[in-house]
Amino acid sequence: MDEVFWSNVVKRWSEASEAVIKLKKELAKVEEERNTYRDVVHNLHKSEGRSASESRHVDRGERESSHGFWDDEEATLNATVKDELQVAEIGFGRAKEEYRRLQKELAESVEKVKALTLENEQLALHHHQEIQHFFKEHQEIHAVQSQLVDVRSENRVLQEKIQTLEKEMTQLRLSEQSAAELTSRPPFAASLERRVQSLQDLVETRETDREELLEDITALRDKLQRAEENNKVLLSSIVRLQEIARHSMLGPLRPLSNLHTGSPKLPRAMSIAPSTRSRKFDPPELHRVKSSTHITSVISTKVEDETFIRSAAPSPQLPPCLLPPEREKEIAKFPIIRQTINIGDDNWFEREFLRVALGDGIQSLVRRLADDPTGADRKATIGSYLCPTLNHHPWCPSVPGQHGFIFVGLGKEKESYKSPAIRNLFVGLPKPHAKHRKFRYLGRYRVTRVRSLTVEEWDTLSEDVKVMYAKLTKDKTRDLRSVEDMIDTYNNGRLHVPCVQLQCMSFDEQLYAALISHRDSDPKA
């Protein structure tokens, strides 16, 4: 509404200025004509004086006749000039009245501009106060998150204690059933049960506290979102007021001598500097450790990401993969698979050993599997395996039972795994000092092709992985572009990284034992 009003004011002021200029031009023209007529009358008077001195001897009757003619001519000329002067004076008076009216309107506009400027300053002050308030809320969220991490750590410790006590209780009950001295054990078992019950109560209390903290974080996140929306509304209001102020203030500051140069140009819209925009607080960086063989990874995540908060406390036996939230949700529904044997530090094999054992020497390996009635099917299953490395596939599982993703689907592999397939998975570990890369057996996996990586997911990969995958794309597709151009193609979304999902189905203990036995008995291995 204010914009329409000020647009009409500026338009009327421009039209009035043009009318004043036009009237001034007409007045100048009339004054020029008046001066011309005055010169004519003055010349006529001079010529009449000369004629009178030259015609002193002319007949008086003729002189009176000539004098009467000139008097009539002068009277007619004076009447015409007077009429034109009156018209010009009337127009000039109207122009003066219009000019005074415009000056009055401009004075009122100046007052409104001052009021708008004061309101703009108040809005800016309010905006600054809101930012300070939001910053304090952000600090509170950070503190609550730190408390949540501490509570989760305590919760994990308590769960471990509960598991230990449950194992002790199980062993104690078995010994009570088989031993003859059961009469002395019940008090000790009762005390253990009381301890377990107290620990369970403590765990429930901690869980309640954790849920309350999550609710507080959700409420603070909603407040922060509403504050961001209020900031956007305030920012748009400030922009609109500054545009109106510029339109209104540039008009009356022009000198009056510029009125004859034509209508004034409308000022350009004022732009807002980047420093006045709403500031988004950068959330703190949270660390996740994948496993003892992995380098510590750092993820930047927003405070309001509930997926990250829920998955920040994984099972103590399964370290989490470094995955974006959406991918984490996809594998969170899968059951957790745990091996029943203690693999220790023996779970490593070299690539050449796997090629021989699962390829040319697979018959010898199958014979090591005890009492397997389906030898032919077993041979086909064992011979189908995958050996991705963590350097090329950072989303790949790293410990037995873990789920994840690998980047497979370039060149001839484009159509692979569109139908689910079962494969044994050996993951290649980083080799900081070793000559040959070690591969760890993770189990039998269901391999399925899923949607490709988005641009946002591509951005989460490290620069080394991006360069490595760009080179792989260039080699697989025989593309003539440079590695930098290939990276730009992925950054712009013209190419997408293909993705295959790995779901752990079981841990083949017989195959693992056969591989260990074959490796230990083979001097080359």
C-alpha positions in Angstrom: 0.0 0.0 0.0 2.8 2.4 0.9 4.6 1.6 -2.4 1.5 2.5 -4.4 1.1 5.7 -2.5 4.7 6.9 -3.0 4.6 5.8 -6.6 1.6 8.1 -7.1 3.3 10.9 -5.2 6.4 10.7 -7.4 4.3 10.5 -10.5 2.2 13.5 -9.6 5.4 15.4 -8.7 6.9 14.6 -12.0 3.8 15.7 -13.9 3.7 18.9 -11.9 7.4 19.6 -12.6 6.7 19.1 -16.4 3.7 21.5 -16.2 5.8 24.1 -14.4 8.6 23.8 -17.0 6.0 24.1 -19.8 4.4 27.2 -18.2 7.9 28.8 -17.7 8.6 28.2 -21.4 5.2 29.8 -22.3 6.0 32.7 -20.0 9.4 33.2 -21.6 7.8 33.1 -25.0 5.1 35.7 -24.0 7.8 37.9 -22.4 9.8 37.7 -25.6 6.8 38.7 -27.6 6.0 41.5 -25.2 9.6 42.8 -25.5 9.3 42.6 -29.3 6.1 44.6 -29.3 7.6 47.2 -26.9 10.5 47.6 -29.3 8.1 48.1 -32.1 6.2 50.7 -30.2 9.4 52.4 -29.1 10.6 52.5 -32.7 7.3 53.8 -33.8 7.5 56.6 -31.3 11.0 57.5 -32.5 9.9 57.4 -36.1 6.9 59.6 -35.2 9.2 62.1 -33.5 11.4 62.3 -36.6 8.4 62.6 -38.9 7.1 65.4 -36.8 10.3 67.4 -37.1 10.5 66.8 -40.8 6.9 67.7 -41.5 6.6 70.9 -39.7 5.6 72.7 -42.8 3.0 70.0 -43.8 -0.5 70.9 -43.6 -2.0 70.8 -40.2 -5.0 68.7 -41.3 -2.7 66.1 -42.8 -0.7 66.1 -39.5 -3.8 65.6 -37.4 -5.0 62.8 -39.7 -1.6 61.0 -39.4 -1.4 61.5 -35.7 -4.9 60.0 -35.3 -3.9 56.9 -37.3 -0.8 56.3 -35.1 -2.8 56.7 -31.9 -5.3 54.0 -33.1 -2.5 51.7 -34.1 -0.7 52.1 -30.7 -3.9 51.6 -28.8 -4.7 48.4 -30.6 -1.1 47.1 -30.1 -1.2 48.0 -26.4 -4.5 46.2 -25.8 -3.2 43.0 -27.5 0.0 43.1 -25.4 -2.0 43.7 -22.2 -4.3 40.7 -22.9 -1.3 38.5 -23.6 0.4 39.7 -20.4 -2.7 39.1 -18.4 -2.9 35.5 -19.7 0.8 35.0 -19.0 0.4 36.4 -15.5 -2.6 34.1 -14.8 -0.6 31.1 -16.0 2.4 32.2 -14.0 0.2 32.5 -10.9 -1.2 29.0 -11.4 2.4 27.7 -11.7 3.4 29.4 -8.5 0.4 27.9 -6.7 1.2 24.4 -8.1 4.8 24.9 -7.1 3.8 25.8 -3.5 1.5 22.8 -3.3 4.3 20.5 -4.5 6.6 22.0 -1.9 4.1 21.3 0.8 3.7 17.7 -0.4 7.4 17.3 -0.5 7.7 18.6 3.1 5.1 16.1 4.2 7.1 13.4 2.4 10.2 14.4 4.2 8.4 14.0 7.5 7.2 10.5 6.5 10.7 9.6 5.4 12.0 10.6 8.8 9.3 8.5 10.5 10.2 5.5 8.3 13.9 6.0 8.9 13.2 5.9 12.7 11.1 2.8 12.3 13.8 1.2 10.2 16.4 1.8 12.9 14.0 0.3 15.5 13.6 -2.8 13.3 17.3 -3.1 12.9 17.8 -2.9 16.7 15.1 -5.5 17.2 16.8 -7.7 14.6 20.1 -7.4 16.4 18.5 -8.4 19.7 16.8 -11.4 18.1 20.1 -12.6 16.8 21.7 -12.3 20.2 18.7 -14.3 21.6 19.1 -17.0 19.0 22.8 -17.2 19.7 22.1 -17.9 23.4 19.6 -20.6 22.4 22.2 -22.2 20.1 24.6 -22.3 23.0 21.9 -23.9 25.2 21.3 -26.5 22.5 25.1 -27.2 22.3 25.2 -27.7 26.1 22.2 -30.0 26.1 23.8 -32.0 23.3 27.0 -32.4 25.4 24.9 -33.6 28.3 23.1 -36.0 26.0 26.5 -37.5 24.9 27.5 -37.9 28.6 24.2 -39.6 29.4 24.6 -42.0 26.4 28.1 -42.9 27.6 26.8 -43.7 31.0 23.9 -45.7 29.4 26.4 -47.8 27.4 28.5 -48.5 30.5 25.3 -49.5 32.4 24.2 -51.8 29.6 27.6 -53.5 29.6 27.4 -54.0 33.3 23.9 -55.4 32.9 25.1 -57.9 30.2 28.0 -58.9 32.4 25.7 -59.5 35.4 23.2 -61.4 33.2 26.0 -63.7 32.1 27.0 -64.2 35.7 23.4 -64.9 36.6 23.1 -67.5 33.8 26.2 -69.3 34.9 25.1 -69.2 38.5 21.7 -70.7 37.7 23.3 -73.5 35.7 25.6 -74.2 38.6 22.7 -74.2 41.0 20.8 -76.8 39.0 23.8 -79.2 38.6 25.6 -78.8 41.9 24.7 -80.3 45.2 25.5 -77.2 47.3 22.6 -75.1 46.0 21.5 -74.2 49.5 24.3 -71.7 49.9 23.8 -70.0 46.5 20.3 -68.4 46.7 21.3 -65.5 48.9 24.1 -64.6 46.4 21.8 -65.0 43.4 19.2 -62.8 45.2 21.8 -60.1 45.7 22.8 -60.3 42.1 19.2 -60.1 41.0 18.7 -57.1 43.2 21.8 -55.5 41.7 20.5 -56.2 38.2 17.1 -54.8 39.1 18.7 -51.6 40.5 20.8 -51.3 37.3 17.8 -51.8 35.1 15.9 -49.1 37.1 18.9 -46.8 36.6 19.0 -47.5 32.9 15.2 -46.7 32.7 15.9 -43.5 34.5 18.7 -42.6 32.1 16.5 -43.5 29.2 13.7 -41.2 30.5 16.3 -38.4 30.9 17.5 -39.0 27.4 14.0 -38.7 26.0 13.4 -35.5 27.9 16.7 -34.1 26.4 15.6 -35.1 22.9 12.3 -33.3 23.5 14.1 -30.2 24.6 16.4 -30.3 21.6 13.3 -30.7 19.3 11.6 -27.7 21.0 14.7 -25.6 20.6 15.1 -26.6 17.0 11.5 -25.5 16.3 12.2 -22.2 18.1 15.3 -21.7 15.9 13.3 -22.5 12.8 10.6 -20.0 13.7 13.3 -17.4 14.5 14.8 -17.9 11.1 11.4 -17.4 9.5 11.0 -14.2 11.5 14.4 -13.0 10.4 13.4 -13.5 6.8 10.2 -11.4 7.3 12.1 -8.7 9.1 14.7 -8.6 6.4 12.2 -8.3 3.6 10.5 -5.4 5.6 13.8 -3.6 6.0 14.5 -4.0 2.3 11.1 -2.6 1.4 11.4 0.4 3.8 14.9 1.3 2.5 13.6 1.2 -1.0 10.8 3.6 -0.1 13.2 5.8 1.8 15.5 6.1 -1.1 12.6 6.9 -3.5 11.3 9.6 -1.1 14.6 11.2 0.0 16.2 11.6 -3.4 13.3 13.8 -4.7 13.4 16.9 -2.4 17.2 16.9 -2.3 17.4 18.0 -6.0 18.1 21.8 -6.4 15.3 24.0 -7.9 17.5 25.0 -10.7 17.3 21.4 -12.1 13.5 21.7 -12.8 14.0 22.9 -16.3 16.1 19.9 -17.3 13.2 17.5 -17.4 11.5 15.0 -15.2 13.8 13.4 -12.6 14.8 9.8 -12.9 13.6 7.3 -10.4 16.4 6.0 -8.2 17.5 2.4 -8.3 16.3 0.0 -5.7 18.6 -0.2 -2.7 20.4 -3.5 -2.2 21.1 -5.1 1.1 24.7 -5.9 2.0 25.5 -9.5 2.9 26.3 -8.5 6.4 22.6 -7.7 7.1 21.4 -11.1 6.1 20.2 -13.6 8.7 23.2 -15.4 10.1 23.0 -19.2 10.3 25.1 -20.5 13.2 27.5 -23.2 12.1 26.9 -26.3 14.2 29.8 -27.9 16.1 31.6 -30.8 14.5 30.9 -34.2 16.0 33.4 -37.1 15.7 32.6 -40.7 14.9 35.2 -43.5 15.0 34.5 -46.3 12.5 36.8 -49.0 13.9 40.3 -49.6 15.2 41.6 -50.0 11.7 40.0 -46.8 10.4 41.1 -43.3 10.5 39.0 -41.1 12.8 36.4 -39.3 10.6 34.8 -36.0 11.3 31.3 -35.1 10.2 29.7 -31.7 10.2 26.0 -32.1 11.1 23.2 -29.7 12.1 21.9 -29.7 15.7 18.4 -30.5 14.6 19.3 -33.7 12.7 17.4 -36.3 14.8 18.8 -39.1 12.7 22.3 -38.4 13.7 21.2 -38.1 17.4 19.5 -41.4 17.3 22.4 -43.2 15.6 25.2 -41.5 17.6 25.1 -44.3 20.2 25.5 -47.6 18.1 25.8 -51.0 19.4 29.2 -51.4 21.2 30.0 -54.4 19.1 29.2 -52.8 15.7 30.9 -49.4 15.1 28.8 -47.3 12.7 29.7 -46.7 9.1 30.3 -43.1 8.0 27.0 -42.6 6.2 24.6 -39.7 5.3 21.4 -39.7 7.4 19.2 -41.0 4.6 21.5 -43.9 3.9 21.7 -44.7 7.6 17.9 -44.9 7.7 17.9 -47.4 4.8 20.1 -49.9 6.7 18.8 -49.2 10.2 15.9 -51.5 9.6 18.1 -54.5 8.9 18.7 -57.0 11.8 22.1 -57.0 13.5 24.1 -60.2 12.7 26.7 -61.3 15.2 29.2 -64.1 14.8 29.3 -66.7 17.6 33.0 -67.5 17.3 35.8 -65.3 18.5 37.7 -64.2 15.4 40.3 -62.2 17.2 43.2 -60.9 15.1 43.3 -63.9 12.7 40.7 -62.5 10.3 43.0 -61.3 7.6 43.9 -62.7 4.2 45.9 -61.5 1.2 44.3 -60.9 -2.1 46.5 -63.5 -3.9 45.6 -66.1 -1.4 41.9 -65.4 -1.9 42.2 -65.6 -5.6 43.9 -69.0 -5.4 41.8 -70.4 -2.6 38.4 -69.3 -4.0 39.4 -69.7 -7.6 41.8 -72.4 -8.9 42.2 -74.1 -5.5 38.5 -74.0 -4.5 38.2 -77.8 -4.6 40.8 -78.1 -1.9 39.0 -75.6 0.2 35.6 -77.3 -0.2 37.1 -80.6 1.0 38.0 -78.8 4.2 34.3 -78.1 4.9 33.2 -80.9 7.3 30.2 -83.0 6.3 28.7 -80.7 3.7 26.0 -82.6 1.8 25.6 -79.9 -0.9 29.2 -79.8 -2.1 28.4 -78.6 -5.6 26.2 -75.8 -4.4 28.7 -74.9 -1.7 31.4 -74.6 -4.3 29.3 -72.2 -6.4 28.5 -70.1 -3.4 32.0 -69.9 -2.1 33.3 -69.0 -5.6 31.1 -65.8 -5.7 32.7 -63.2 -3.6 33.5 -59.4 -3.5 36.7 -57.7 -2.4 36.1 -53.9 -2.1 38.6 -51.7 -0.4 37.9 -49.0 2.2 40.0 -46.6 0.2 37.7 -46.7 -2.8 34.5 -47.5 -0.9 34.3 -45.4 2.4 30.7 -46.6 2.9 31.7 -50.3 2.9 31.2 -52.3 6.1 34.4 -52.8 8.1 33.5 -55.4 10.7 31.5 -58.7 10.5 27.7 -58.2 10.7 27.8 -54.6 9.7 25.7 -53.3 6.7 26.8 -50.6 4.2 27.2 -49.6 0.5 29.8 -49.8 -2.2 30.2 -47.8 -5.4 29.9 -50.3 -8.2 28.3 -49.8 -11.6 30.7 -48.3 -14.1 31.3 -49.7 -17.6 30.4 -53.3 -17.9 29.2 -53.4 -14.3 26.3 -51.0 -15.1 23.7 -53.7 -15.2 25.0 -55.8 -12.4 23.1 -56.6 -9.2 19.8 -55.2 -10.4 18.5 -58.5 -9.1 19.6 -59.4 -5.6 22.5 -61.8 -5.2 24.3 -63.5 -2.3 28.1 -62.9 -2.1 30.8 -63.5 0.4 32.4 -60.2 1.3 36.1 -59.6 2.0 36.9 -55.9 2.7 40.3 -54.5 2.0 41.8 -52.7 5.0 44.1 -49.6 4.7 47.8 -50.5 4.3 49.8 -47.8 6.0 53.1 -49.8 6.1 52.3 -53.3 4.9 53.5 -54.4 1.5 50.3 -56.2 0.6 46.8 -55.2 1.5 45.0 -57.3 4.1 41.4 -58.4 3.5 39.0 -59.2 6.3 36.1 -61.7 6.0 32.8 -60.1 7.0 30.2 -62.8 6.1 27.6 -63.6 3.5 25.9 -60.5 2.1 22.8 -59.8 0.0 23.9 -57.4 -2.8 21.3 -55.2 -4.3 21.6 -52.1 -6.6 19.9 -49.0 -5.1 19.6 -45.4 -6.2 22.7 -43.5 -7.1 24.4 -40.9 -4.9 22.9 -37.4 -4.9 25.0 -34.3 -5.3 24.7 -33.6 -1.5 25.9 -37.2 -0.8 28.8 -36.8 -3.3 29.9 -33.6 -1.4 30.3 -35.6 1.8 33.1 -37.8 0.2 36.7 -36.7 0.8 38.7 -35.1 -1.9 40.9 -38.2 -2.2 37.9 -40.5 -2.8 36.5 -38.0 -5.4 39.8 -37.9 -7.3 40.1 -41.7 -7.1 36.6 -42.2 -8.4 37.0 -39.6 -11.1 40.1 -41.5 -12.4 38.2 -44.8 -12.2 35.3 -43.3 -14.2 37.7 -42.0 -16.8 39.3 -45.4 -17.2 36.1 -47.5 -17.1 34.2 -45.3 -19.6 37.3 -44.3 -21.7 36.4 -40.7 -21.3 38.9 -38.2 -22.8 38.2 -35.4 -20.3 40.6 -34.6 -17.5 40.1 -35.7 -13.9 39.2 -32.2 -12.9 36.4 -32.1 -15.6 35.1 -35.4 -14.4 35.0 -34.1 -10.8 33.1 -31.0 -12.0 30.7 -33.3 -13.9 29.9 -35.1 -10.6 29.7 -31.8 -8.7 27.1 -30.4 -11.2 25.0 -33.5 -11.0 25.5 -34.4 -14.7 27.0 -37.7 -13.5 26.0 -39.7 -10.4 28.0 -42.4 -8.6 26.2 -45.8 -8.8 25.5 -47.4 -5.5 25.1 -51.0 -4.3 23.6 -52.0 -0.9 25.3 -54.6 1.2 23.0 -56.4 3.8 24.7 -58.9 6.0 22.8 -62.2 6.1 25.1 -64.5 8.1 28.6 -65.2 9.1 29.8 -68.5 7.4 31.8 -69.9 10.3 32.7 -73.1 8.4 34.1 -71.1 5.4 36.0 -68.8 7.8 37.5 -71.8 9.7 38.4 -73.5 6.4 40.1 -70.3 5.1 42.1 -70.0 8.4 43.2 -73.7 8.2 44.1 -73.4 4.5 46.1 -70.2 5.1 48.0 -71.7 8.1 48.8 -74.9 6.3 49.9 -73.1 3.1 53.6 -72.0 3.4 53.1 -69.5 0.6 50.3 -67.8 2.5 
